[in-house]
Amino acid sequence: MPQTVQGVIARAKGAPVELVDILVPDPGPGEAVVKVEACGVCHTDLHYREGGINEEFPFLLGHEAAGTVEAVGEGVTEVAPGDFVILNWRAVCGQCRACLKGKPWYCFSTHNATQRMTLSDGTELSPALGIGAFAEKTLVAAGQCTKVDADAEAAAVGLLGCGVMAGFGAAVNTGGVQRGDSIAVIGCGGVGSAAIAGAHTVGATTIIAVDVDDRKLERAKRFGATHTVNSKDTDPVAAIRELTGGHGADVVVEAVGRPETYEQAFYARDLAGTVVLVGVPTPDLQVTLPLIEIFGRGGSLKSSWYGDCLPSRDFPMLVDLYRQGRFDLDAFVTEKIGIGDVEAAFETMRGGDVLRSVVVL
């Protein structure tokens, strides 16, 4: 029988979010109902509210979450009631050509719950990234649940569900940063800070944070940045080269998604170095680079989607590093808020004063 719980929806483009009653159906085959314990307020949720993702309103917002499995449907073996899980928005199929090639992080057929949650009048909701976790409970595909250590702090580890994993994975999985490498990260919001933390965790020795906001650069030091560059006042390409013996960085992570910062990343990498684009561009943006430079400089130009992660592999590993004190997830949690405070958190986010506001239920 469907349960009535409270959830945060975006009813129309640009309209303030609303806290309303929603109906969560019993889980069907391959599905799970999760009691949400914490959910981060991510820029992607704001993009949904502003109509920047698609026009399938109303949206049930929230996706960066952790909680406890309450019930599972027929055929579910991955998780069981009582399991503490992090939710992920790319439940791999295991059967597409990417999965069969042993690269499931590129899965071409990820899946979500088949049933829809609804408003009390029966209006179907579109869950953000197939999750919809600004709610007391949510319905997801069982494959979107990754079991981790139950002793972990939900407000911290839930952030692995999106931004932190995207940044860590951009540096480590996509960029391949290793011990002794140099890395520059352009854009030091939540994703860029996670890339810095990831590089620090695996032993990079020169970690250069680049941003136009001194507050973000100061925070970057906490995550392991060895040098900071304010690109509002300084040419970042020249600064990165100077800090790397005149060569450029082994890996440059672009966490802004703008043509001008991508060009900076391209010229700030070492010969045969790697550029990783993890900042999300808008559809209208284009970048122009001399083809001879792309050919002559060698190396790799890569994009990183969700940090090229495999949740079943990466989430438990990162939670272990967190519990060992080697990966400071707590530092990403700027404030804990109630489920009715999401609209205010969007305004705080716009001011650049937080890495993450986290809804705690």
C-alpha positions as CSV (number, residue, x, y, z in Angstrom):
1,M,0.0,0.0,0.0
2,P,1.5,3.4,-0.9
3,Q,2.9,5.5,1.9
4,T,2.4,9.2,2.3
5,V,5.5,11.1,3.2
6,Q,6.8,14.7,2.8
7,G,9.0,15.7,-0.1
8,V,10.3,18.8,-1.8
9,I,9.1,19.4,-5.4
10,A,9.7,22.0,-8.1
11,R,6.3,22.5,-9.6
12,A,7.2,24.9,-12.4
13,K,10.2,26.6,-14.0
14,G,11.8,29.1,-11.6
15,A,9.1,28.8,-9.0
16,P,10.1,28.4,-5.3
17,V,10.2,24.8,-4.2
18,E,7.4,23.4,-2.1
19,L,7.2,20.9,0.7
20,V,4.2,18.7,0.0
21,D,2.8,15.2,0.6
22,I,3.9,12.6,-1.9
23,L,2.9,9.0,-2.3
24,V,5.6,6.3,-2.4
25,P,4.4,3.0,-3.8
26,D,5.4,-0.4,-2.5
27,P,8.5,-1.6,-4.3
28,G,7.9,-3.7,-7.4
29,P,10.3,-6.2,-9.0
30,G,13.9,-4.9,-8.9
31,E,12.9,-1.8,-6.8
32,A,13.6,-0.7,-3.2
33,V,12.1,1.9,-0.8
34,V,14.7,3.8,1.1
35,K,14.2,5.8,4.3
36,V,16.3,8.8,3.5
37,E,18.6,10.0,6.4
38,A,20.5,12.8,4.6
39,C,20.6,14.5,1.2
40,G,23.0,17.1,-0.1
41,V,21.8,20.2,-1.9
42,C,23.5,20.1,-5.2
43,H,23.7,22.6,-8.1
44,T,22.0,20.0,-10.3
45,D,18.9,20.3,-8.2
46,L,18.8,24.0,-8.8
47,H,19.3,23.3,-12.5
48,Y,16.2,21.1,-12.4
49,R,14.2,23.8,-10.7
50,E,15.3,26.3,-13.3
51,G,14.3,24.1,-16.2
52,G,18.0,23.5,-17.2
53,I,17.7,19.7,-17.4
54,N,14.4,19.2,-19.1
55,E,10.8,20.3,-18.8
56,E,9.3,17.3,-17.1
57,F,7.8,19.1,-14.2
58,P,6.9,18.6,-11.4
59,F,10.3,17.3,-10.2
60,L,10.9,15.6,-6.9
61,L,14.3,17.1,-6.1
62,G,17.3,15.7,-4.3
63,H,19.7,12.9,-5.3
64,E,22.9,13.1,-3.2
65,A,21.7,10.9,-0.4
66,A,22.2,8.1,2.1
67,G,19.7,6.1,4.0
68,T,18.3,2.7,5.1
69,V,16.6,0.2,2.9
70,E,13.0,-0.2,4.2
71,A,11.6,-2.7,1.7
72,V,12.6,-4.5,-1.5
73,G,10.6,-5.9,-4.4
74,E,10.7,-9.3,-6.0
75,G,14.0,-10.5,-7.3
76,V,16.2,-8.1,-5.4
77,T,19.4,-9.6,-4.1
78,E,21.8,-6.7,-4.0
79,V,20.4,-5.2,-0.8
80,A,18.0,-6.2,2.0
81,P,15.8,-4.3,4.5
82,G,18.0,-2.7,7.2
83,D,21.0,-2.1,4.9
84,F,22.6,1.3,5.1
85,V,23.1,2.5,1.5
86,I,24.4,5.4,-0.6
87,L,22.1,6.2,-3.5
88,N,23.7,6.5,-7.0
89,W,22.1,7.7,-10.2
90,R,23.9,5.3,-12.6
91,A,22.7,1.8,-11.8
92,V,24.6,-0.3,-14.4
93,C,22.8,-2.9,-16.4
94,G,25.6,-5.5,-16.7
95,Q,24.5,-6.5,-20.2
96,C,25.2,-3.6,-22.6
97,R,28.4,-3.5,-24.8
98,A,30.2,-1.3,-22.3
99,C,29.5,-3.5,-19.3
100,L,30.4,-6.6,-21.4
101,K,33.7,-5.0,-22.3
102,G,34.5,-4.7,-18.6
103,K,33.9,-0.9,-18.5
104,P,30.6,-0.7,-16.6
105,W,31.2,3.0,-15.6
106,Y,30.3,3.7,-19.3
107,C,27.1,1.7,-19.1
108,F,24.8,2.7,-21.9
109,S,21.6,1.3,-20.3
110,T,21.5,2.5,-16.7
111,H,18.1,2.1,-15.1
112,N,15.7,3.7,-12.5
113,A,12.6,2.5,-10.7
114,T,9.8,1.6,-13.1
115,Q,7.0,2.9,-10.9
116,R,6.5,6.6,-10.3
117,M,6.0,8.4,-7.1
118,T,3.1,10.9,-7.2
119,L,1.4,13.8,-5.6
120,S,-1.6,13.1,-3.5
121,D,-3.9,13.9,-6.5
122,G,-2.1,11.3,-8.6
123,T,0.2,13.6,-10.6
124,E,3.3,11.7,-11.5
125,L,6.6,13.1,-10.3
126,S,9.9,13.1,-12.1
127,P,12.6,12.2,-9.6
128,A,15.8,14.2,-10.0
129,L,18.4,11.9,-11.6
130,G,16.1,9.0,-11.0
131,I,16.3,9.3,-7.2
132,G,14.2,12.1,-5.7
133,A,15.7,12.2,-2.2
134,F,14.5,15.4,-0.7
135,A,11.8,13.2,0.8
136,E,11.4,11.2,4.0
137,K,11.3,8.0,1.8
138,T,12.0,7.4,-1.9
139,L,11.5,4.6,-4.4
140,V,14.6,3.7,-6.5
141,A,15.9,0.8,-8.6
142,A,17.7,-1.6,-6.2
143,G,20.8,-1.2,-8.3
144,Q,20.9,2.5,-7.3
145,C,21.6,1.4,-3.7
146,T,25.2,0.7,-2.7
147,K,25.6,-0.9,0.7
148,V,28.3,0.6,2.9
149,D,29.4,0.5,6.6
150,A,26.5,1.5,8.8
151,D,28.7,3.3,11.2
152,A,29.5,6.0,8.6
153,E,27.9,9.5,9.0
154,A,25.0,9.8,6.6
155,A,25.4,13.5,6.0
156,A,29.0,13.0,4.9
157,V,28.9,9.8,2.9
158,G,25.7,10.7,1.1
159,L,27.8,13.3,-0.8
160,L,29.6,10.5,-2.6
161,G,26.3,10.0,-4.4
162,C,27.2,12.9,-6.8
163,G,29.5,15.9,-6.4
164,V,32.3,14.4,-4.3
165,M,32.5,11.2,-6.4
166,A,32.5,13.3,-9.5
167,G,35.5,15.3,-8.4
168,F,37.5,12.5,-6.8
169,G,36.9,10.3,-9.8
170,A,37.8,13.0,-12.3
171,A,41.3,13.2,-10.7
172,V,41.9,9.6,-9.8
173,N,39.7,7.5,-12.2
174,T,39.7,9.6,-15.3
175,G,42.9,11.6,-14.9
176,G,44.8,8.7,-13.4
177,V,46.6,10.9,-10.9
178,Q,49.2,8.9,-9.0
179,R,51.8,9.3,-6.3
180,G,54.3,12.0,-7.2
181,D,52.2,13.6,-10.0
182,S,51.3,17.2,-10.4
183,I,47.7,18.4,-10.8
184,A,46.0,21.7,-11.3
185,V,42.3,22.1,-10.6
186,I,40.5,25.0,-12.2
187,G,37.3,25.8,-10.3
188,C,37.3,25.0,-6.6
189,G,33.6,24.5,-5.7
190,G,32.4,21.2,-4.3
191,V,33.5,19.1,-7.4
192,G,36.9,20.8,-7.7
193,S,37.6,20.5,-4.0
194,A,36.9,16.8,-4.2
195,A,39.3,16.5,-7.1
196,I,41.9,18.2,-4.9
197,A,41.1,15.9,-2.0
198,G,41.4,12.9,-4.3
199,A,44.8,13.9,-5.6
200,H,46.0,14.5,-2.1
201,T,44.7,11.1,-1.0
202,V,46.6,9.2,-3.7
203,G,49.8,11.1,-3.1
204,A,50.1,13.8,-5.7
205,T,52.9,16.1,-4.6
206,T,52.1,19.4,-6.4
207,I,48.4,20.3,-6.2
208,I,47.5,23.6,-7.6
209,A,44.0,25.2,-6.9
210,V,42.8,27.8,-9.3
211,D,39.7,30.0,-8.8
212,V,38.6,33.7,-8.8
213,D,37.3,33.5,-5.2
214,D,39.9,33.7,-2.4
215,R,37.4,32.0,0.0
216,K,37.4,28.9,-2.2
217,L,41.1,29.0,-2.5
218,E,41.5,29.1,1.2
219,R,39.2,26.1,1.6
220,A,41.2,24.3,-1.1
221,K,44.2,24.2,1.2
222,R,42.2,22.2,3.7
223,F,41.7,19.5,1.1
224,G,45.3,19.3,0.2
225,A,46.2,22.1,-2.2
226,T,49.9,22.9,-2.0
227,H,49.5,26.1,-4.1
228,T,46.7,28.5,-4.9
229,V,46.2,30.8,-7.9
230,N,43.6,33.6,-8.1
231,S,43.0,33.7,-11.9
232,K,41.3,37.0,-11.6
233,D,44.6,38.7,-10.8
234,T,47.1,36.2,-12.3
235,D,47.5,34.4,-15.6
236,P,46.8,30.8,-14.5
237,V,48.6,29.1,-17.4
238,A,51.8,31.0,-16.6
239,A,51.4,30.4,-12.8
240,I,50.8,26.6,-13.3
241,R,53.8,26.4,-15.5
242,E,56.0,28.2,-13.1
243,L,54.9,26.0,-10.2
244,T,55.7,22.8,-12.3
245,G,59.3,23.6,-13.4
246,G,58.1,25.4,-16.6
247,H,56.5,22.2,-17.9
248,G,52.8,22.3,-17.0
249,A,50.8,19.9,-14.8
250,D,50.6,16.2,-15.4
251,V,46.8,16.4,-15.1
252,V,44.6,19.5,-15.3
253,V,41.0,19.1,-14.1
254,E,38.6,21.7,-15.5
255,A,35.7,21.9,-13.0
256,V,33.9,25.0,-14.4
257,G,32.6,24.0,-17.8
258,R,33.5,27.2,-19.7
259,P,35.5,27.6,-23.0
260,E,37.9,30.1,-21.5
261,T,38.8,27.9,-18.5
262,Y,39.0,24.8,-20.8
263,E,41.5,26.6,-23.0
264,Q,43.5,27.5,-19.8
265,A,43.5,23.8,-18.9
266,F,44.7,22.8,-22.3
267,Y,47.7,25.1,-22.3
268,A,48.5,24.5,-18.6
269,R,49.1,20.8,-19.0
270,D,52.5,19.2,-19.6
271,L,53.3,17.7,-23.0
272,A,51.6,14.4,-23.1
273,G,49.6,15.5,-20.0
274,T,45.9,15.0,-19.5
275,V,43.0,17.4,-19.5
276,V,39.8,16.3,-17.7
277,L,36.6,18.1,-18.2
278,V,34.2,17.6,-15.3
279,G,32.5,21.0,-15.2
280,V,29.2,20.8,-17.0
281,P,28.9,23.2,-19.9
282,T,25.6,24.5,-21.3
283,P,24.6,23.3,-24.7
284,D,25.4,26.5,-26.5
285,L,29.1,26.7,-25.5
286,Q,31.9,25.9,-28.0
287,V,35.6,25.8,-27.8
288,T,38.1,26.4,-30.6
289,L,41.7,25.2,-30.4
290,P,44.4,25.0,-33.1
291,L,44.4,21.4,-34.5
292,I,48.2,21.5,-34.7
293,E,48.4,22.1,-31.0
294,I,46.1,19.2,-30.3
295,F,48.3,17.0,-32.5
296,G,51.7,18.4,-31.4
297,R,51.1,18.4,-27.7
298,G,50.1,14.7,-27.5
299,G,48.5,13.5,-24.3
300,S,44.8,13.1,-23.7
301,L,41.7,15.3,-23.7
302,K,39.0,13.5,-21.6
303,S,35.6,14.1,-20.2
304,S,34.5,12.7,-16.8
305,W,30.9,11.8,-16.2
306,Y,30.2,10.9,-12.5
307,G,34.0,10.5,-12.1
308,D,34.0,7.4,-14.2
309,C,32.9,5.6,-11.0
310,L,31.6,2.2,-10.4
311,P,29.5,2.7,-7.2
312,S,29.9,-0.9,-6.0
313,R,33.6,-0.6,-6.2
314,D,34.2,3.1,-5.3
315,F,31.7,3.9,-2.6
316,P,32.7,1.3,0.0
317,M,36.4,2.1,-0.7
318,L,35.9,5.8,-0.1
319,V,33.8,5.2,3.0
320,D,36.7,3.1,4.3
321,L,39.2,5.9,3.6
322,Y,36.8,8.3,5.4
323,R,36.5,6.1,8.5
324,Q,40.3,5.7,8.5
325,G,40.7,9.5,8.6
326,R,42.4,9.6,5.2
327,F,39.6,11.3,3.2
328,D,37.9,14.1,5.0
329,L,34.2,13.9,3.9
330,D,33.1,15.9,6.9
331,A,34.9,19.0,5.5
332,F,32.4,19.1,2.6
333,V,29.4,19.5,4.9
334,T,29.1,23.3,5.5
335,E,25.7,23.2,7.3
336,K,23.0,20.7,8.2
337,I,19.4,21.9,7.5
338,G,15.8,20.7,7.7
339,I,13.8,19.4,4.8
340,G,11.9,22.7,4.7
341,D,15.0,24.8,4.2
342,V,15.9,23.8,0.6
343,E,14.8,27.0,-1.0
344,A,17.0,29.0,1.4
345,A,19.9,26.6,0.7
346,F,19.6,27.5,-3.0
347,E,20.1,31.1,-2.2
348,T,23.1,30.4,0.1
349,M,24.6,28.2,-2.7
350,R,24.3,31.1,-5.2
351,G,26.3,33.3,-2.8
352,G,29.3,30.9,-2.8
353,D,29.4,30.6,1.0
354,V,29.0,26.8,1.2
355,L,30.4,23.6,-0.2
356,R,27.3,21.7,0.7
357,S,24.2,22.3,2.7
358,V,22.9,18.8,3.7
359,V,19.2,18.1,4.5
360,V,19.1,15.8,7.6
361,L,15.8,13.9,8.1
